[in-house]
Amino acid sequence: MNPFSIIALFLIIGLVVFIHEFGHFLLAKKNGVGVIEFSIGMGPRLLSTVHKGTRYSLKWIPFGGSCLMLGDDNGIVDPDAEEITDKAHSLAEKNVWARISIIAAGPIFNFLLAFVLAVIVIGFAGSDKPYVQGVIDKYPAQEAGLEKGDLITSVNGSRVHLFREIQIYMAMNPGKSLDVTYVRDNQTHETTLVPKYDEANNTYYMGIYSGARYGLKWYETLQYGLYEVKYNVVTVIKSLGMIFTGDLPMTSFSGPVGIATTVNDMVEEVNTSMADESFSDRAMTMFLTLANFVVMISANLGVMNLLPIPLLDGGVIVLTVLEGLYGRKLPEKTLFYIQMAGIFILGGFFIYAMASDITALFR
């Protein structure tokens, strides 16, 4: 990896994690929960200060971060944080809804980050509206009557706002018959087609091409920012479902090495393809490319953190809801076994992802 790719990777991971932890931090403060330490990075402290009972730290390793709250700290107490060590400020003592809001704030802030960056990218580069730019001779789309300029609005009853939604639907449903609704000259039409298998590329094609980005009005930019977040959220949820059903290999998900490789590839691609362009043009393209990648990473992190797995935010929310339903805390022994199960599950996922990344790297 070149030096800029490494810096970009640290900035991307740092931003996504910071926003996640900042969400926990803000809601904890709002609900009167004592925050012992809010830190960016891992390992020994590089810089640190204490303000109103909370230690703010920047640590040496520029990955990860934490929001350590009273009552969720395994008994850790900062001697400089005496103001927040009383029981009334403990997370464990807050009501169920307050705790759920604090826990859910991390993933929600990841979705907000994805939305803000999506709006910025779309504002500069437009969005890939599902217009048909052209049809290929003797392919199903042409035979079904689709023409250049048609705007596809739904596929098999699912609303379509981005051209990528058509592509991902076909990738997840190879060879499936498609009921396509489209608009031409302000009139809505419907047609049905069956994608054609291409042996050379081992995939199915409708026989249309597009992917161009179209400029939008300011209010459409906000609207399509939401569509962008929705696209990423729905894609990762459907992909997870396909992994559990065996329709998609586990290697479809990348770990840290895969993310680093992707960032490096994007940086190299921009530098190579725009070698003759001005520095300002290259810098803007680099920013938009990496920001678009952060949209995906942040949205994916939000979804993954909401999975009902122990130790993840989603798992904690489930346990908190159960506590509210039963009116009492779960036995400590039960919680211990649940947490150990979470450690094994997450550890297994991490090891598998790392192994897949390294294998792919050598391939």
Secondary structure, DSSP 8 states (H G I E B T S, - for coil): --HHHHHHHHHHHHHHHHHHHHHHHHHHHHTT--EEEEEEEEEEEEEEEEETTEEEEEEEEEEEEEEEETTSSTT---TT-GGG-SGGG-GGGS-HHHHHHHHHHHHHHHHHHHHHHHHHHHHHH-B---B--EE-TTSHHHHTT--TT-EEEEETTEE--SHHHHHHHHHHSTT--EEEEEEETTEEEEEEE--EEETTTTEEE-SEE----B---HHHHHHHHHHHHHHHHHHHHHHHHHHHHTSS-GGGS--HHHHHHHHHHHHHHHHHHTTTS-HHHHHHHHHHHHHHHHHHHHHHHHHHHTSS-TTSHHHHHHHHHHHHHHTS---HHHHHHHHHHHHHHHHHHHHHHHHHHHHHHH-
